[in-house]
């Protein structure tokens, strides 16, 4: 386990960066031109990012991205 001390401004920046990356993945998953194997890797990356996001974001923010977690097999 690794600990990390950050201030509130850095926490908000991490939250923003992770949200931006997850939004990009969600957008790309809808693109039918992307190969299935690439999408599988993208889903794994999303899963990792979401676990990080849950650590820095308030629960109300997590709800928006949680719906994909529940239904990600449909992509």
Secondary structure, DSSP 8 states (H G I E B T S, - for coil): -------HHHHHHHHHHHHHHHHHHHHHHT-TTS-HHHHHHHHHHHHHHHHHHHHHS-HHHHHHHHHHHHHGGG-
